[in-house]
């Protein structure tokens, strides 16, 4: 029938458009990789100065911090567009299952989400809006985390190493007695992520928010802590 033919043609046109969209998104790969490389270089330069890039970015006092922020915003724009297209079914089914995009998404999330968290707490947005994890985590990170966990058959939340700093920022606002179990749990997960190579040891540098806060915890906690060996006291 004519209707069936028109439906088939429309479906064909839609698939063609989805493939065109995918080609356009794929052409962004080099731009993404270049921007990620710049952030990687920024991270390394911060570590040489013995302060991790999370805290350096949060302080924002050098031109390099400003430049890193420009790259952060550029990458956010590209990934937000990808996520919106997926939500509107404008990319081929299975786009988010492609190995190269899962790997790129994971690399992007690991390097950039800490900067988003630093920016959030630098501007004290938590005081108006609430915790980053509850109120502000962008879909670009939720989606790329979900892709990885789904592809590697992980339980939900297993690859949440990129939100380490958001947990630290919230825990340090509360009295230890209220959060001691959560502190121990975060330390255990941090150790796992570090052993897996998912989280960098720069989180334990002497001037980091984590190390400074950790040193204020009760002596008996620090004595039994699984991350004590990483922190110079």
KETOR-260084 format. One record per residue: residue number from 1; residue in three letters; z, y, x of N, C-alpha, C in turn. Coordinates in Angstrom, 1 decimal, padded with zeros to 4 digits. Layout:
! residues N
{r NUM; 'ala'; {Z; Y; X}; {Z; Y; X}; {Z; Y; X}} ...
This chain:
! residues 233
{r 1; 'unk'; {000.0; -001.2; 000.8}; {000.0; 000.0; 000.0}; {000.0; 001.2; 000.9}} {r 2; 'unk'; {-000.4; 002.3; 000.3}; {-000.5; 003.6; 001.0}; {000.9; 004.0; 001.5}} {r 3; 'unk'; {001.9; 003.8; 000.6}; {003.3; 004.2; 000.9}; {003.8; 003.5; 002.2}} {r 4; 'unk'; {003.5; 002.2; 002.2}; {003.9; 001.3; 003.3}; {003.3; 001.8; 004.6}} {r 5; 'unk'; {001.9; 002.1; 004.5}; {001.2; 002.6; 005.6}; {001.8; 003.9; 006.2}} {r 6; 'unk'; {002.1; 004.8; 005.2}; {002.7; 006.1; 005.6}; {004.0; 005.9; 006.3}} {r 7; 'unk'; {004.8; 005.0; 005.7}; {006.1; 004.7; 006.3}; {006.0; 004.2; 007.7}} {r 8; 'unk'; {005.1; 003.3; 007.9}; {004.8; 002.7; 009.3}; {004.4; 003.8; 010.2}} {r 9; 'unk'; {003.5; 004.6; 009.7}; {003.0; 005.7; 010.6}; {004.1; 006.6; 011.0}} {r 10; 'unk'; {004.9; 007.0; 010.0}; {006.1; 007.9; 010.3}; {007.0; 007.3; 011.3}} {r 11; 'unk'; {007.3; 005.9; 011.1}; {008.2; 005.2; 012.0}; {007.6; 005.3; 013.4}} {r 12; 'unk'; {006.3; 005.0; 013.5}; {005.6; 005.1; 014.8}; {005.7; 006.4; 015.5}} {r 13; 'unk'; {005.5; 007.5; 014.6}; {005.6; 008.8; 015.2}; {007.0; 009.1; 015.7}} {r 14; 'unk'; {007.9; 008.6; 014.9}; {009.3; 008.9; 015.3}; {009.7; 008.2; 016.7}} {r 15; 'unk'; {009.2; 007.0; 016.8}; {009.4; 006.3; 018.1}; {008.7; 007.0; 019.2}} {r 16; 'unk'; {007.5; 007.5; 019.0}; {006.8; 008.2; 020.0}; {007.5; 009.4; 020.4}} {r 17; 'unk'; {008.1; 010.1; 019.4}; {008.8; 011.3; 019.7}; {010.1; 011.0; 020.5}} {r 18; 'unk'; {010.7; 009.9; 020.1}; {012.0; 009.5; 020.9}; {011.6; 009.2; 022.3}} {r 19; 'unk'; {010.5; 008.5; 022.6}; {010.1; 008.2; 024.0}; {009.8; 009.5; 024.7}} {r 20; 'unk'; {009.1; 010.5; 024.0}; {008.9; 011.8; 024.6}; {010.2; 012.5; 025.0}} {r 21; 'unk'; {011.1; 012.4; 024.1}; {012.5; 013.0; 024.4}; {013.1; 012.3; 025.6}} {r 22; 'unk'; {013.0; 011.0; 025.7}; {013.6; 010.3; 026.8}; {012.9; 010.7; 028.1}} {r 23; 'unk'; {011.6; 010.8; 028.1}; {010.9; 011.3; 029.3}; {011.4; 012.6; 029.8}} {r 24; 'unk'; {011.6; 013.5; 028.8}; {012.1; 014.9; 029.1}; {013.5; 014.8; 029.7}} {r 25; 'unk'; {014.4; 014.0; 029.1}; {015.8; 013.8; 029.6}; {015.8; 013.1; 031.0}} {r 26; 'unk'; {014.9; 012.1; 031.1}; {014.8; 011.5; 032.5}; {014.4; 012.5; 033.6}} {r 27; 'unk'; {013.6; 013.5; 033.2}; {013.1; 014.4; 034.2}; {014.3; 015.3; 034.7}} {r 28; 'unk'; {015.4; 015.3; 034.0}; {016.6; 016.0; 034.4}; {017.4; 015.3; 035.5}} {r 29; 'unk'; {017.1; 014.0; 035.7}; {017.9; 013.2; 036.6}; {018.1; 013.9; 038.0}} {r 30; 'unk'; {017.0; 014.4; 038.5}; {017.1; 015.0; 039.9}; {018.0; 016.2; 039.9}} {r 31; 'unk'; {017.9; 017.0; 038.8}; {018.7; 018.2; 038.7}; {020.2; 017.8; 038.6}} {r 32; 'unk'; {020.5; 016.8; 037.9}; {021.8; 016.3; 037.7}; {022.4; 015.8; 039.1}} {r 33; 'unk'; {021.5; 015.0; 039.8}; {022.0; 014.5; 041.1}; {022.2; 015.6; 042.1}} {r 34; 'unk'; {021.4; 016.6; 042.1}; {021.5; 017.7; 043.0}; {022.8; 018.4; 042.8}} {r 35; 'unk'; {023.1; 018.7; 041.5}; {024.3; 019.4; 041.1}; {025.6; 018.6; 041.5}} {r 36; 'unk'; {025.5; 017.3; 041.2}; {026.6; 016.4; 041.5}; {026.9; 016.4; 043.0}} {r 37; 'unk'; {025.8; 016.4; 043.8}; {025.9; 016.4; 045.3}; {026.6; 017.7; 045.7}} {r 38; 'unk'; {026.3; 018.8; 045.1}; {027.0; 020.1; 045.4}; {028.5; 020.0; 045.2}} {r 39; 'unk'; {028.8; 019.3; 044.0}; {030.3; 019.2; 043.7}; {031.0; 018.2; 044.7}} {r 40; 'unk'; {030.2; 017.2; 045.1}; {030.8; 016.2; 046.1}; {031.1; 017.0; 047.4}} {r 41; 'unk'; {030.2; 017.8; 047.8}; {030.4; 018.6; 049.0}; {031.6; 019.5; 048.9}} {r 42; 'unk'; {031.7; 020.1; 047.7}; {032.8; 021.0; 047.4}; {034.1; 020.2; 047.5}} {r 43; 'unk'; {034.1; 019.0; 046.9}; {035.3; 018.2; 047.0}; {035.7; 017.9; 048.4}} {r 44; 'unk'; {034.7; 017.5; 049.2}; {035.0; 017.2; 050.6}; {035.6; 018.4; 051.4}} {r 45; 'unk'; {035.0; 019.5; 051.2}; {035.4; 020.7; 051.9}; {036.9; 021.1; 051.5}} {r 46; 'unk'; {037.3; 020.8; 050.3}; {038.6; 021.1; 049.8}; {039.6; 020.1; 050.5}} {r 47; 'unk'; {039.2; 018.8; 050.7}; {040.1; 017.8; 051.3}; {040.3; 018.1; 052.8}} {r 48; 'unk'; {039.3; 018.7; 053.4}; {039.4; 019.1; 054.8}; {040.5; 020.1; 055.0}} {r 49; 'unk'; {040.7; 020.9; 054.0}; {041.7; 022.0; 054.0}; {043.1; 021.4; 053.5}} {r 50; 'unk'; {043.1; 020.1; 053.3}; {044.4; 019.4; 052.9}; {044.9; 019.8; 051.5}} {r 51; 'unk'; {043.9; 020.3; 050.6}; {044.3; 020.5; 049.2}; {043.2; 020.0; 048.4}} {r 52; 'unk'; {043.5; 019.2; 047.4}; {042.4; 018.5; 046.7}; {041.6; 019.5; 045.9}} {r 53; 'unk'; {040.4; 019.1; 045.4}; {039.5; 020.0; 044.7}; {040.0; 020.4; 043.4}} {r 54; 'unk'; {040.9; 019.5; 042.8}; {041.5; 019.8; 041.5}; {042.3; 021.1; 041.6}} {r 55; 'unk'; {043.2; 021.2; 042.6}; {044.0; 022.3; 042.7}; {043.3; 023.5; 043.3}} {r 56; 'unk'; {042.4; 023.3; 044.1}; {041.6; 024.4; 044.7}; {040.8; 025.1; 043.5}} {r 57; 'unk'; {040.2; 024.3; 042.7}; {039.4; 024.8; 041.6}; {040.3; 025.6; 040.6}} {r 58; 'unk'; {041.5; 025.0; 040.4}; {042.5; 025.6; 039.5}; {042.9; 027.0; 039.9}} {r 59; 'unk'; {043.0; 027.2; 041.2}; {043.5; 028.4; 041.8}; {042.3; 029.5; 041.8}} {r 60; 'unk'; {041.1; 029.0; 042.0}; {039.9; 029.9; 041.9}; {040.0; 031.1; 042.7}} {r 61; 'unk'; {040.1; 031.0; 044.0}; {040.2; 032.2; 044.8}; {039.0; 032.4; 045.8}} {r 62; 'unk'; {038.1; 031.5; 046.0}; {037.0; 031.6; 046.9}; {035.7; 031.6; 046.2}} {r 63; 'unk'; {034.6; 032.0; 046.9}; {033.3; 032.0; 046.3}; {032.9; 030.6; 046.0}} {r 64; 'unk'; {033.3; 029.6; 046.9}; {032.9; 028.2; 046.7}; {033.5; 027.7; 045.3}} {r 65; 'unk'; {034.6; 028.2; 044.9}; {035.2; 027.8; 043.6}; {034.3; 028.3; 042.5}} {r 66; 'unk'; {033.9; 029.6; 042.6}; {033.0; 030.2; 041.7}; {031.7; 029.4; 041.6}} {r 67; 'unk'; {031.1; 029.1; 042.7}; {029.8; 028.3; 042.8}; {030.0; 026.9; 042.1}} {r 68; 'unk'; {031.1; 026.3; 042.3}; {031.4; 025.0; 041.7}; {031.5; 025.1; 040.2}} {r 69; 'unk'; {032.0; 026.3; 039.7}; {032.1; 026.5; 038.3}; {030.7; 026.7; 037.7}} {r 70; 'unk'; {029.8; 027.3; 038.4}; {028.5; 027.5; 037.9}; {027.8; 026.1; 037.7}} {r 71; 'unk'; {028.0; 025.2; 038.7}; {027.4; 023.9; 038.7}; {028.1; 023.1; 037.5}} {r 72; 'unk'; {029.4; 023.3; 037.3}; {030.1; 022.6; 036.2}; {029.5; 023.0; 034.9}} {r 73; 'unk'; {029.2; 024.3; 034.7}; {028.6; 024.7; 033.4}; {027.2; 024.3; 033.3}} {r 74; 'unk'; {026.4; 024.2; 034.4}; {025.0; 023.8; 034.3}; {025.0; 022.3; 033.9}} {r 75; 'unk'; {025.8; 021.5; 034.5}; {025.9; 020.0; 034.2}; {026.4; 019.8; 032.8}} {r 76; 'unk'; {027.4; 020.6; 032.3}; {027.9; 020.5; 031.0}; {026.8; 020.7; 030.0}} {r 77; 'unk'; {025.9; 021.7; 030.2}; {024.8; 022.0; 029.3}; {023.8; 020.8; 029.2}} {r 78; 'unk'; {023.5; 020.2; 030.3}; {022.5; 019.1; 030.3}; {023.1; 017.9; 029.6}} {r 79; 'unk'; {024.4; 017.6; 029.9}; {025.0; 016.4; 029.3}; {025.3; 016.6; 027.8}} {r 80; 'unk'; {025.7; 017.8; 027.4}; {025.9; 018.1; 026.0}; {024.6; 017.9; 025.2}} {r 81; 'unk'; {023.5; 018.3; 025.8}; {022.2; 018.1; 025.1}; {021.9; 016.6; 024.9}} {r 82; 'unk'; {022.2; 015.8; 025.9}; {021.9; 014.4; 025.9}; {022.8; 013.8; 024.7}} {r 83; 'unk'; {024.1; 014.1; 024.7}; {025.0; 013.6; 023.7}; {024.6; 014.0; 022.3}} {r 84; 'unk'; {024.2; 015.3; 022.1}; {023.7; 015.7; 020.8}; {022.5; 015.0; 020.4}} {r 85; 'unk'; {021.6; 014.7; 021.3}; {020.3; 014.0; 020.9}; {020.7; 012.5; 020.5}} {r 86; 'unk'; {021.6; 011.9; 021.2}; {022.0; 010.6; 020.9}; {022.6; 010.6; 019.5}} {r 87; 'unk'; {023.5; 011.6; 019.2}; {024.1; 011.6; 017.9}; {023.1; 011.9; 016.7}} {r 88; 'unk'; {022.0; 012.5; 017.1}; {021.0; 012.8; 016.0}; {019.9; 011.7; 016.0}} {r 89; 'unk'; {020.1; 010.6; 016.8}; {019.2; 009.5; 016.9}; {017.8; 010.0; 017.3}} {r 90; 'unk'; {017.8; 010.9; 018.3}; {016.5; 011.5; 018.8}; {016.1; 010.8; 020.1}} {r 91; 'unk'; {016.9; 009.8; 020.6}; {016.5; 009.0; 021.8}; {016.3; 007.6; 021.4}} {r 92; 'unk'; {015.5; 006.8; 022.1}; {015.3; 005.4; 021.8}; {016.7; 004.6; 021.7}} {r 93; 'unk'; {016.7; 003.6; 020.9}; {017.9; 002.8; 020.8}; {018.1; 002.2; 022.2}} {r 94; 'unk'; {019.3; 002.1; 022.6}; {019.6; 001.5; 023.9}; {019.5; 002.5; 025.0}} {r 95; 'unk'; {019.3; 003.7; 024.8}; {019.2; 004.7; 025.9}; {020.5; 004.7; 026.7}} {r 96; 'unk'; {021.6; 004.6; 026.0}; {022.9; 004.7; 026.6}; {023.3; 003.4; 027.3}} {r 97; 'unk'; {022.5; 002.4; 027.1}; {022.7; 001.1; 027.7}; {022.0; 000.9; 029.1}} {r 98; 'unk'; {021.2; 001.9; 029.4}; {020.4; 001.8; 030.7}; {021.3; 002.0; 031.9}} {r 99; 'unk'; {021.2; 001.1; 032.8}; {022.1; 001.0; 034.0}; {022.1; 002.3; 034.7}} {r 100; 'unk'; {021.0; 002.9; 035.0}; {020.9; 004.1; 035.8}; {021.7; 005.3; 035.1}} {r 101; 'unk'; {021.6; 005.3; 033.8}; {022.3; 006.4; 033.1}; {023.8; 006.2; 033.0}} {r 102; 'unk'; {024.2; 004.9; 032.9}; {025.6; 004.5; 032.9}; {026.2; 004.9; 034.2}} {r 103; 'unk'; {025.5; 004.6; 035.3}; {026.0; 004.9; 036.6}; {026.1; 006.4; 036.9}} {r 104; 'unk'; {025.0; 007.1; 036.4}; {025.0; 008.6; 036.6}; {026.1; 009.3; 035.8}} {r 105; 'unk'; {026.3; 008.7; 034.5}; {027.3; 009.3; 033.6}; {028.7; 009.1; 034.2}} {r 106; 'unk'; {028.9; 007.9; 034.8}; {030.2; 007.6; 035.4}; {030.5; 008.5; 036.6}} {r 107; 'unk'; {029.5; 008.7; 037.5}; {029.6; 009.6; 038.6}; {029.9; 011.0; 038.2}} {r 108; 'unk'; {029.1; 011.5; 037.2}; {029.3; 012.8; 036.6}; {030.7; 013.0; 036.1}} {r 109; 'unk'; {031.2; 012.0; 035.3}; {032.5; 012.1; 034.7}; {033.6; 012.1; 035.7}} {r 110; 'unk'; {033.5; 011.3; 036.8}; {034.5; 011.2; 037.8}; {034.7; 012.5; 038.6}} {r 111; 'unk'; {033.5; 013.1; 038.8}; {033.6; 014.4; 039.7}; {033.8; 015.6; 038.8}} {r 112; 'unk'; {033.3; 015.6; 037.6}; {033.4; 016.9; 036.8}; {034.5; 017.0; 035.8}} {r 113; 'unk'; {035.0; 015.9; 035.3}; {036.0; 016.0; 034.3}; {037.3; 016.6; 034.9}} {r 114; 'unk'; {037.7; 016.3; 036.1}; {038.9; 016.9; 036.7}; {038.7; 018.4; 036.7}} {r 115; 'unk'; {037.5; 018.9; 036.9}; {037.3; 020.4; 037.0}; {037.5; 021.0; 035.6}} {r 116; 'unk'; {037.0; 020.3; 034.5}; {037.2; 020.8; 033.2}; {038.7; 020.8; 032.8}} {r 117; 'unk'; {039.4; 019.8; 033.3}; {040.9; 019.8; 033.0}; {041.6; 020.9; 033.8}} {r 118; 'unk'; {041.1; 021.1; 035.0}; {041.7; 022.2; 035.8}; {041.5; 023.6; 035.2}} {r 119; 'unk'; {040.3; 023.7; 034.7}; {039.9; 025.0; 034.0}; {040.8; 025.2; 032.7}} {r 120; 'unk'; {041.0; 024.1; 032.0}; {041.7; 024.1; 030.7}; {043.2; 024.6; 031.0}} {r 121; 'unk'; {043.8; 024.0; 032.0}; {045.2; 024.3; 032.3}; {045.4; 025.6; 033.1}} {r 122; 'unk'; {044.4; 025.9; 033.8}; {044.4; 027.2; 034.5}; {044.5; 028.4; 033.5}} {r 123; 'unk'; {043.7; 028.3; 032.4}; {043.7; 029.3; 031.4}; {044.8; 029.1; 030.4}} {r 124; 'unk'; {045.7; 028.1; 030.6}; {046.8; 027.8; 029.7}; {046.4; 027.6; 028.3}} {r 125; 'unk'; {045.2; 027.0; 028.1}; {044.7; 026.7; 026.8}; {045.5; 025.7; 026.0}} {r 126; 'unk'; {046.3; 024.9; 026.8}; {047.2; 023.9; 026.1}; {048.2; 024.6; 025.3}} {r 127; 'unk'; {048.6; 025.9; 025.7}; {049.7; 026.6; 024.9}; {049.2; 027.0; 023.6}} {r 128; 'unk'; {047.8; 027.3; 023.5}; {047.3; 027.7; 022.2}; {046.7; 026.6; 021.4}} {r 129; 'unk'; {046.1; 025.7; 022.1}; {045.3; 024.6; 021.4}; {046.0; 023.3; 021.4}} {r 130; 'unk'; {046.8; 023.0; 022.4}; {047.5; 021.7; 022.5}; {046.9; 020.9; 023.7}} {r 131; 'unk'; {047.4; 019.7; 023.9}; {047.0; 018.9; 025.1}; {045.5; 018.7; 025.1}} {r 132; 'unk'; {044.9; 018.7; 026.3}; {043.5; 018.5; 026.5}; {043.0; 017.2; 025.9}} {r 133; 'unk'; {043.8; 016.1; 026.1}; {043.3; 014.8; 025.6}; {043.3; 014.8; 024.0}} {r 134; 'unk'; {044.2; 015.6; 023.4}; {044.2; 015.5; 021.9}; {043.2; 016.5; 021.3}} {r 135; 'unk'; {043.1; 017.6; 021.9}; {042.4; 018.7; 021.2}; {041.0; 019.1; 021.9}} {r 136; 'unk'; {040.9; 018.8; 023.2}; {039.8; 019.5; 023.9}; {038.8; 018.7; 024.7}} {r 137; 'unk'; {039.1; 017.4; 024.7}; {038.2; 016.6; 025.6}; {036.7; 016.6; 025.1}} {r 138; 'unk'; {035.8; 017.1; 025.9}; {034.4; 017.1; 025.4}; {033.8; 015.8; 025.2}} {r 139; 'unk'; {032.8; 015.7; 024.2}; {032.2; 014.5; 023.9}; {031.4; 013.9; 025.1}} {r 140; 'unk'; {030.9; 014.8; 026.0}; {030.1; 014.4; 027.2}; {030.9; 013.4; 028.0}} {r 141; 'unk'; {032.3; 013.5; 028.0}; {033.1; 012.6; 028.8}; {033.5; 011.4; 027.9}} {r 142; 'unk'; {033.8; 011.6; 026.6}; {034.1; 010.5; 025.8}; {032.9; 009.5; 025.7}} {r 143; 'unk'; {031.7; 010.0; 025.6}; {030.5; 009.2; 025.4}; {030.3; 008.4; 026.7}} {r 144; 'unk'; {030.3; 009.1; 027.9}; {029.9; 008.4; 029.1}; {031.0; 007.4; 029.5}} {r 145; 'unk'; {032.2; 007.6; 029.1}; {033.3; 006.6; 029.3}; {033.0; 005.4; 028.5}} {r 146; 'unk'; {032.6; 005.6; 027.2}; {032.4; 004.5; 026.3}; {031.2; 003.7; 026.7}} {r 147; 'unk'; {030.2; 004.4; 027.3}; {029.0; 003.6; 027.8}; {029.4; 002.6; 028.8}} {r 148; 'unk'; {030.2; 003.1; 029.8}; {030.6; 002.2; 030.9}; {031.5; 001.1; 030.4}} {r 149; 'unk'; {032.5; 001.4; 029.6}; {033.4; 000.4; 029.1}; {032.7; -000.7; 028.3}} {r 150; 'unk'; {031.7; -000.2; 027.5}; {030.9; -001.2; 026.7}; {030.0; -002.0; 027.6}} {r 151; 'unk'; {029.4; -001.4; 028.6}; {028.4; -002.2; 029.5}; {029.2; -003.2; 030.3}} {r 152; 'unk'; {030.4; -002.8; 030.7}; {031.1; -003.7; 031.6}; {032.2; -004.5; 030.9}} {r 153; 'unk'; {032.1; -004.5; 029.6}; {033.0; -005.3; 028.7}; {034.5; -005.0; 029.1}} {r 154; 'unk'; {034.8; -003.8; 029.2}; {036.2; -003.4; 029.5}; {036.9; -003.1; 028.1}} {r 155; 'unk'; {038.2; -003.2; 028.2}; {039.0; -002.8; 027.0}; {038.9; -001.3; 026.9}} {r 156; 'unk'; {039.0; -000.8; 025.6}; {038.8; 000.7; 025.4}; {039.9; 001.4; 026.2}} {r 157; 'unk'; {039.5; 002.4; 026.9}; {040.5; 003.2; 027.7}; {040.7; 002.8; 029.1}} {r 158; 'unk'; {040.1; 001.6; 029.5}; {040.4; 001.0; 030.8}; {039.8; 001.9; 031.9}} {r 159; 'unk'; {038.7; 002.6; 031.6}; {038.1; 003.5; 032.6}; {038.5; 005.0; 032.3}} {r 160; 'unk'; {039.8; 005.2; 032.1}; {040.2; 006.6; 031.8}; {040.7; 007.3; 033.1}} {r 161; 'unk'; {040.2; 006.8; 034.3}; {040.7; 007.4; 035.5}; {040.4; 008.9; 035.6}} {r 162; 'unk'; {039.4; 009.3; 034.9}; {038.9; 010.7; 035.0}; {039.9; 011.7; 034.2}} {r 163; 'unk'; {040.8; 011.1; 033.4}; {041.7; 012.0; 032.7}; {043.1; 012.0; 033.3}} {r 164; 'unk'; {043.2; 011.4; 034.6}; {044.5; 011.4; 035.3}; {045.2; 012.7; 035.3}} {r 165; 'unk'; {044.4; 013.8; 035.6}; {045.0; 015.1; 035.7}; {045.6; 015.6; 034.4}} {r 166; 'unk'; {044.9; 015.3; 033.3}; {045.3; 015.8; 032.0}; {046.7; 015.1; 031.7}} {r 167; 'unk'; {046.9; 013.9; 032.1}; {048.1; 013.2; 031.9}; {049.2; 013.8; 032.7}} {r 168; 'unk'; {048.9; 014.1; 034.0}; {049.9; 014.7; 034.9}; {050.3; 016.1; 034.4}} {r 169; 'unk'; {049.4; 016.9; 033.9}; {049.7; 018.2; 033.4}; {050.6; 018.2; 032.2}} {r 170; 'unk'; {050.4; 017.2; 031.3}; {051.3; 017.1; 030.2}; {052.7; 016.5; 030.5}} {r 171; 'unk'; {052.7; 015.5; 031.4}; {054.0; 014.9; 031.8}; {054.9; 015.9; 032.5}} {r 172; 'unk'; {054.3; 016.7; 033.3}; {055.2; 017.6; 034.1}; {055.8; 018.7; 033.3}} {r 173; 'unk'; {055.3; 018.9; 032.1}; {055.9; 019.9; 031.2}; {057.1; 019.4; 030.5}} {r 174; 'unk'; {057.4; 018.1; 030.6}; {058.5; 017.5; 029.8}; {059.6; 017.0; 030.7}} {r 175; 'unk'; {060.8; 016.9; 030.2}; {061.9; 016.4; 031.0}; {061.7; 014.9; 031.3}} {r 176; 'unk'; {062.0; 014.5; 032.5}; {061.8; 013.2; 033.0}; {062.3; 012.1; 032.1}} {r 177; 'unk'; {063.5; 012.3; 031.5}; {064.1; 011.2; 030.7}; {063.2; 011.0; 029.4}} {r 178; 'unk'; {062.5; 012.0; 029.0}; {061.6; 011.8; 027.8}; {060.4; 011.0; 028.2}} {r 179; 'unk'; {060.0; 011.0; 029.4}; {058.6; 010.5; 029.7}; {058.7; 009.4; 030.9}} {r 180; 'unk'; {059.8; 009.0; 031.2}; {059.9; 008.1; 032.4}; {059.0; 006.9; 032.3}} {r 181; 'unk'; {058.9; 006.2; 031.1}; {058.1; 005.1; 031.0}; {056.6; 005.4; 031.2}} {r 182; 'unk'; {056.2; 006.6; 030.7}; {054.8; 007.1; 030.8}; {054.5; 007.4; 032.3}} {r 183; 'unk'; {055.5; 007.9; 033.0}; {055.3; 008.3; 034.4}; {055.0; 007.0; 035.2}} {r 184; 'unk'; {055.9; 006.0; 034.9}; {055.7; 004.7; 035.6}; {054.3; 004.0; 035.3}} {r 185; 'unk'; {054.0; 004.1; 034.0}; {052.7; 003.6; 033.6}; {051.5; 004.3; 034.3}} {r 186; 'unk'; {051.6; 005.6; 034.3}; {050.5; 006.4; 035.0}; {050.4; 006.0; 036.5}} {r 187; 'unk'; {051.6; 005.9; 037.1}; {051.6; 005.5; 038.5}; {050.9; 004.1; 038.7}} {r 188; 'unk'; {051.2; 003.2; 037.9}; {050.6; 001.8; 038.0}; {049.1; 001.9; 037.8}} {r 189; 'unk'; {048.7; 002.7; 036.8}; {047.2; 002.8; 036.5}; {046.5; 003.5; 037.7}} {r 190; 'unk'; {047.2; 004.5; 038.2}; {046.6; 005.3; 039.3}; {046.4; 004.4; 040.5}} {r 191; 'unk'; {047.4; 003.5; 040.8}; {047.3; 002.5; 041.9}; {046.1; 001.6; 041.7}} {r 192; 'unk'; {045.9; 001.1; 040.5}; {044.8; 000.3; 040.1}; {043.5; 001.0; 040.4}} {r 193; 'unk'; {043.4; 002.2; 039.9}; {042.1; 003.0; 040.0}; {041.8; 003.3; 041.4}} {r 194; 'unk'; {042.9; 003.6; 042.2}; {042.6; 003.9; 043.7}; {042.2; 002.6; 044.4}} {r 195; 'unk'; {042.8; 001.5; 044.1}; {042.4; 000.2; 044.7}; {040.9; -000.1; 044.3}} {r 196; 'unk'; {040.5; 000.3; 043.1}; {039.1; 000.0; 042.7}; {038.1; 001.0; 043.2}} {r 197; 'unk'; {038.7; 002.1; 043.8}; {037.8; 003.2; 044.3}; {037.4; 004.1; 043.2}} {r 198; 'unk'; {038.0; 004.1; 042.1}; {037.7; 005.0; 040.9}; {038.3; 006.3; 041.0}} {r 199; 'unk'; {039.5; 006.4; 041.7}; {040.2; 007.6; 041.8}; {040.4; 007.9; 043.3}} {r 200; 'unk'; {040.3; 009.1; 043.7}; {040.4; 009.4; 045.2}; {041.9; 009.7; 045.6}} {r 201; 'unk'; {042.2; 009.3; 046.8}; {043.5; 009.5; 047.4}; {043.9; 011.0; 047.5}} {r 202; 'unk'; {042.9; 011.9; 047.3}; {043.2; 013.3; 047.4}; {044.2; 013.8; 046.4}} {r 203; 'unk'; {044.4; 013.0; 045.3}; {045.4; 013.3; 044.3}; {046.8; 013.3; 044.9}} {r 204; 'unk'; {047.0; 012.7; 046.1}; {048.3; 012.6; 046.7}; {048.5; 013.6; 047.9}} {r 205; 'unk'; {047.5; 014.4; 048.1}; {047.6; 015.4; 049.2}; {048.9; 016.3; 049.0}} {r 206; 'unk'; {049.5; 016.7; 050.1}; {050.8; 017.4; 050.0}; {050.9; 018.6; 049.0}} {r 207; 'unk'; {049.7; 019.3; 048.9}; {049.8; 020.5; 048.1}; {049.3; 020.3; 046.7}} {r 208; 'unk'; {049.0; 019.0; 046.3}; {048.5; 018.7; 045.0}; {049.6; 018.9; 043.9}} {r 209; 'unk'; {049.1; 019.2; 042.7}; {050.0; 019.4; 041.6}; {050.8; 018.1; 041.4}} {r 210; 'unk'; {050.1; 016.9; 041.6}; {050.8; 015.7; 041.4}; {051.9; 015.5; 042.4}} {r 211; 'unk'; {051.6; 015.7; 043.7}; {052.7; 015.5; 044.7}; {053.9; 016.4; 044.6}} {r 212; 'unk'; {053.6; 017.7; 044.3}; {054.7; 018.6; 044.1}; {055.6; 018.2; 043.0}} {r 213; 'unk'; {055.0; 017.8; 041.9}; {055.8; 017.4; 040.7}; {056.5; 016.1; 041.0}} {r 214; 'unk'; {055.8; 015.1; 041.6}; {056.4; 013.8; 041.9}; {057.7; 014.0; 042.7}} {r 215; 'unk'; {057.6; 014.9; 043.7}; {058.8; 015.1; 044.5}; {060.0; 015.7; 043.8}} {r 216; 'unk'; {059.8; 016.2; 042.6}; {060.9; 016.7; 041.8}; {061.5; 015.6; 040.9}} {r 217; 'unk'; {060.9; 014.4; 040.9}; {061.4; 013.3; 040.0}; {062.7; 012.7; 040.7}} {r 218; 'unk'; {063.5; 012.1; 039.8}; {064.8; 011.6; 040.4}; {064.6; 010.6; 041.6}} {r 219; 'unk'; {065.5; 010.7; 042.5}; {065.4; 009.9; 043.7}; {065.2; 008.4; 043.4}} {r 220; 'unk'; {065.9; 007.8; 042.4}; {065.8; 006.4; 042.2}; {064.4; 006.0; 041.6}} {r 221; 'unk'; {063.8; 007.0; 040.9}; {062.4; 006.7; 040.5}; {061.5; 006.7; 041.7}} {r 222; 'unk'; {061.6; 007.7; 042.5}; {060.7; 007.7; 043.7}; {060.9; 006.5; 044.6}} {r 223; 'unk'; {062.1; 006.1; 044.7}; {062.4; 004.9; 045.6}; {061.7; 003.7; 045.1}} {r 224; 'unk'; {061.6; 003.5; 043.8}; {061.0; 002.3; 043.3}; {059.5; 002.5; 042.9}} {r 225; 'unk'; {059.0; 003.7; 043.1}; {057.6; 004.0; 042.7}; {056.5; 003.2; 043.5}} {r 226; 'unk'; {055.5; 002.7; 042.7}; {054.4; 002.0; 043.4}; {053.5; 002.9; 044.2}} {r 227; 'unk'; {053.6; 004.2; 044.0}; {052.7; 005.1; 044.8}; {053.5; 005.8; 045.9}} {r 228; 'unk'; {054.8; 005.5; 046.1}; {055.6; 006.2; 047.1}; {054.9; 006.2; 048.5}} {r 229; 'unk'; {054.3; 005.1; 048.8}; {053.7; 005.0; 050.1}; {052.5; 006.0; 050.4}} {r 230; 'unk'; {052.0; 006.5; 049.3}; {050.8; 007.4; 049.5}; {051.3; 008.9; 049.7}} {r 231; 'unk'; {052.6; 009.2; 049.4}; {053.0; 010.6; 049.4}; {053.9; 010.8; 050.6}} {r 232; 'unk'; {053.6; 011.9; 051.3}; {054.4; 012.2; 052.5}; {055.6; 013.1; 052.0}} {r 233; 'unk'; {056.8; 012.6; 052.3}; {057.9; 013.3; 051.8}; {058.6; 014.1; 052.9}} 
